[in-house]
């Protein structure tokens, strides 16, 4: 078996179509089919159900493809060790980002990368935390920007910044008359929430008493959407500190501090434990530090480079 054959089965699994997979690889369909057939013969195992539409892997094929993805990732790492030794910087970064960070940070991050590190080809994917963890494990993405701690045994967390959470309250809501709000006493029956699977939603519900009384009928997928819902329909929501820069002056008048306790979240760069491109990781960290207020940056990251 060869790395090339592993690339082929991963491509077919991704596209679930031999023609599309062959086009993505720049080879003929006949060559692709022949090479996969040879691999199946060598392993004495069927990897794909060819009569299925779309093509799908067999049970054994799913396991083999998952392992092939890891092998290919490690092969890339192998080649990149030489690049690190030659002090080469730059390359492709496939970055997974949770939605409540992506909307506030990614537009600024693209600009920073373009200006300070044009040798980086940044590909970003807005994803929920559970999907990010799966894709990190399968080496579909190189690193992630997400809320931590995760305490996952195969992932390394590098805290980047900490941000306060604030209540965004409609002028028509009784909470608007208070300058500060007690986190544990927020009335959840008037709370507009993010969709299930968003870690910010989970944090909000964990800090409040009586989570079972939640009765709102709409769950938003982005902070911007949920702010607009509050503007039009009353009630309140909870938003992260970095989103304040996108609010108008009249909207900033609707911000209320949360206390007892003060609520913050930690956002970290997360990588596989076998990730080795230290230089590239530090370039990403530097780009993030350039667009995040210094007061929010993790103290260790302010002083030291990342060592892995």
N, C-alpha and C positions, 0 to 999 in steps of 0.2 A: 504494500500500500504506500501511497505517496501523499505529501501535503497537497499536491494538485488535486488528487482524487477527493481529499477531504474538502477542499474548496468547492468542488463540484457538487457534492451531496448537500453542503450547506446552502449553496445557491439555489438548488432545486427545492429545498425545504423552504427557503425564503419566498420564492416566487410561486411555488406549487404548480409549476408549468415548465416543461422542458424547453420549449422555444424561448420563453422569456428569460429563463436561466442562462441558456446558451448565448443569447444576445447580450446579457449583462456581463458575461465572461469573455465575449469576443471570440467565441469558437462556434463551430457548426453543431447543430443538434445531434447529428450522427456521432460526432466525436464525443460529445458529452454523454450520450447514451452508452456508447461502447466502453468508455472509461468507468462509468458507474457499474455497468454489467460485469466488467473484469474484477472490480472491487468486491461485488457481491459473490462472485465465483470464488475469489480468494478466501473470503470470510465464510463461505458456504452459508450465507444468510441474506435473505431478501431485505433490502433497505426501504424500498418504496412499493406501494400498491399501484401498479401502473394502470389498472383498469378503473381507478377512482377518478372522479372529476369534481374538484381539482385533484391533482396528484397529492397523495398524503403518505407519510412514512408508516412503516409497520411499527409494532411495539418495540421490537429490537432496534429498528431503524431510528426511532426517537432517542434511544439511549446512545447509539453510535454517533448520531448527529450532535447531540449535546456534548459528547466527549471531543468530537472533531472541532467544535467551536473553541473549546478550551485549548486544544493542541495548537490550533491556528493562532490563538491569542498569544500563547507562549512562544510560538515561532516568531511572531512579530517582536515580542520582547527580546528574544535572542538577537535578532538583527539590530534592535535599537540599543543594545548594550554597546555595540561598536560605535554607534553614533554618539552615545554619551561619552565614551572614552575619547572621541575626537572633539569633545566639547561642542558638538553641534546642538544648536537650539532650534526650536520650531518643529513643525509637522502637524499632523491632524489630531485634533482633540474631539472626541465624541462625548458631549456633556449632557447628562440628564439633569433636569431641574424641576423641582416641585412647582406647581402652578402659582402658589402665593409668593414665590420668590421670582419666578420667570417674568411676570408682568411688570414688576418694579425694577428689576436689575438687568435683565438681558438686553434691552435697548441700549443701556449705558455701557454694558460689557462689550457688545459688538463694536461700539465706537472706540472704546479704550484699546481693544485688541487691534483694530485697524490702524490706530495711530502709533501705539507703542510696541506692538509685536506683530507686524504684518507677515512674518514668517509662520504664523500659526493659522492653520485652516480650521476654524471653529465650526463644528456642527452641533446644534443644540436641539434637545428633544424635551418638550414639556410633558411630564409624566407624574403619576401618583407615586407615592413612596414605595408601595408594595411592588409596583412594576419596575421601578428603578433598581431595587434590590435584586430582583430576578435578572434584569439585564446586566447588572454588574457581575453577578455570579456566572452568567453565560458569556461574559466578555463581549456583549453586544455594544456596550458603551465603555469608555475609558475611565471616566470619573463622574461624580455627581455633586450637585449643590442642593442640600436638603437639611431639614430640621433633625437635630440629634439631641440626646444620645440614642443610638440604635442598639448598641451592645451586641452586634453581630460578630460571631467568631472569625469570619473570613474577610471582614472589611475593616479598613483603617479610617478613623475619623480625625480630621484636622479642623478644629474650630476656626472659623474665619471672622464671624462677627456676632454680636448679640443685639437684639432689637426689642424695644418695648412694644407691647400691644396696647391699643387704645380703643375705647368705645367711640363709634360714630353714631350720633343720636339725632334723630329728626327733631326739628323745632316743635313739632306737635306732640312729642312724647314727654311724659312727666319727668323723665330722667334729665331732660335738657336743662332743667332749672338748677341742677347740681353741678358744681365745678369738678368734683371728684366722685367716683362711684366705687362702691365696695364690690370687689370681684365676685365674692361668694354669694352676693344677694341680688345679682342681676335677674330680672324677671324673664325667664326663658320663653314664656308664651308670647313675648313681643320681639324675640330675637330672630333675625334673618340669618340663615346659616349657609355655609359652603356645603357642597355635595359630600356624601360619605366617601371616605378614602383620603380626604384632605387632612393632613396632620394638624393644621391650624384649627379645624373644626373640632377635632378630638381634644386639643388643649383647652379650647373654650368650654366645652362641656365638662371637662374634668375639673375646671376651676370653679364651676357653679354648683350650687346645691339644687337638688330636685330636677335633675336632667330629664326625668320621665314626663315632665309637664310640657315639653316642647310641642308646639302645635302649628307652627308656620307651614304653609303649603308649598313653598318654593325653596329650592336649594340651588344656589348659584355655583357656577364653575370658576368664577374669577372675582377678585376683590372689586374691580371696577364695576362689574355688573351689580354686585350686591350693594354698593354705595348708591348707585342710581335707583335701585329698588327702594332703599330707605328714603331717598329724596322724594320719591313719588308717592310712597305708601305709608310712611311713618314707621314707628318702631326703631330698632337700632341694630347694629352689628358690631363686630370686633375686627379691627384691621391692624396690620403691622406698621411699624414706624416708617419704613422706607416708602410706604405708599403716600405719606403725607405730602411729599414733594409734588404729587400729581393733583392735589386738591386745589380748588379755587379758594380765594380768600373767604367767601361766604361759606364754603364747605368746611374750612378750617375752624370756623366758629362753632361747628357741630362736634368737634373733637372733645372728649372727656377723658381725663386720666383714670386709670384703674389702680386701686389700692387695696390693701388688706387681703391678699398680698399684692404688691406690685407684680405685674405679669411681664415676663420676658421670654424670648426663645433663642436658642442657639442654632446658628446656621453653619454648617461645616462642608468642606470638601471631603468627599468620601471616595476611597479607591479600594481596589482589591489588594489583599495583603502581598500579592506577588507583583504589583506594579513597580516598575523600576525607573521610569523616566523622570528622575528628580528635577532636572533642569526645566522640563516642560511644565511640571507641577508648580514650580516656583514662578514661572512666567504667568501662569494662570492666577496664582495667588497675588502677584504684583498687580495684575490687571484689575482684580477685584478690589484690592486696597485703594486703587486710584479712583474708584467711583463710589466708595462707601465712606461716610463721615468717619474721621479718625477716632472720634470718641466711641464709636461702635466696634472698632476692630479689636480682635482678641489681643491681649497684651503681649503674649509670646510671639504672635505673628508680626507684631509691630517691630520687635527687636531682632528676631532670628529668622534665618532661612529654614525652609522645611528640609528635614533629613529623614530619609526612609531606608 
